[in-house]
Amino acid sequence: MEVERDTVSLGEFEFECGRSIPELEVAYEAYGEFTGDNAVLVCHALTGSAHVAGRHPDDQTDGQARAWWDDIVGPGKAVDTREYYVLCANVPGSCYGTTGPESTNPETGEPYGTDFPAVTVTDWTEAQRRLLDELGIPHLHAVVGGSVGGMNVIEWAKQHPDHVERIAPIAAAARLDVQCLAMDAIARRAITTDDDWQRGDYYGDGPKPTDGLALARQIGHVMYLSKASMEQKFGRRAAGRDAARSFPTDPAAGFFPYRDVESYLDYNAESFVERFDANSYLYLTRAMDNYDLAAGFESDEDALAAFDGEALVMSFTADWHFTASQAEELAEALRGADVAAAHHLVESDHGHDAFLVEPESVGPPLSDFLADGVEGTAVTDTDEPPEDDDPSFAPVHTSLFSD
């Protein structure tokens, strides 16, 4: 599959916060051939990149050894690049080619650091719209994305309702609940209390806040898993003999086992800090936490009133980050705005990560929705709105931490 990888300058860009930067560069990848009405925009999740599918000679140098949705996007796959022209753009504030905190401020010659303007999901959407204008793509067949990328999808229906025919927010919601807000706040504090963070001015040859970023990533990673999936994958097992502890420990630690789940979290954190920027993590989680579909409107329904396309909302039963009941609330808001909408609920133990690791569950309904809308044969709608306290749907949030 041929991949088009490039970076486009959008010139001066004003953010929703009111501040501007002299030049916003946006990194993107595109797959397939544009025929005028077949463009599909894919929105990546929190720490994702434009590298959604395929392989590229630079894969090993940009930290993206494997495309993050390669099981879904490609020839003959759910988002078929033989039929659709598929684009994915890295969002402002990230660190994978698009201008963000670690980028050089042309006015000072130094990295922006925390002088970079605050970014929002609305800013991401506007940057994508301007990128599409630069590429000569006036209209989208569909916008698809998972997690905070799903919020990005919803914002397209709110901000540019006449520019897209179909939206598919997956494992997403109209806003985060308070428990997720709290955990994101703790993750950010892990970074900002690391002595090496230096108030965001850590670029150069000196130490970087790797310990803080590693802890933030571990908190996030636990949020993406379910209680059932953690039990199945790790249990209470001790790690193998060769496993080495990554963090300083208390004197009593030698008496107790270094558990498999600890080793797993440490390993993933170590690989993450090698490829991601701590300031970007702060900026992107703030954007996710701040998002509220109803902002500027009386309700979610009012925010979606101008969109007259179709919508597929997809959720997963064990996802407590964005619950099935939150997805149903979003679907109801779409229906209340007279949008043809289906809520496809997937029985899964994988938690929030299910949208990444279960292509056999995500692919068929997504493929049919892109082809035939909500009438697609694999698209199903929930018969009953799920309840948060019903264990057959989304687990009670605190259950992840209780006995």
Buried (B, 14 or more C-beta within 10 A) or exposed (E): BEBEBEBBEBEEBEBBEEEEBEBBBBBBBBBBEBEEEBBBBBBBBBBBBBBBBBBBEEBEEBBBEEBBBBBBBBEEBBBBBEBBBBBBBBBBBBBBBBBBBBBEBEEEEEBBBBBBBBBBBBBBBBBBBBBBEBBEBEEBBBBBBBBBBBBBBBBBBBBBBEBBBBBBBBBBBBBBBEBBBEBBEEBBBBBBEBEBBBEBBBBEEEEBBBBBBBBBBBBBBBBBBBBBBBEEBBEEEEBEEEBEEBEEEEEEEEEEEBBBBBBBBBEBBEBBBEBBBBBBBBBBBBBBBBBBBBBEBEBBBBBBBEBBBBBBBBBBBBBBBBBBBBBBBBBBBBBBBEBBBBBBBBEBBBBBBBBBBBBEBBBBBBBBBBBEBBEBEBBBBBEEBBBBEBEEBBBBBEBBEEE
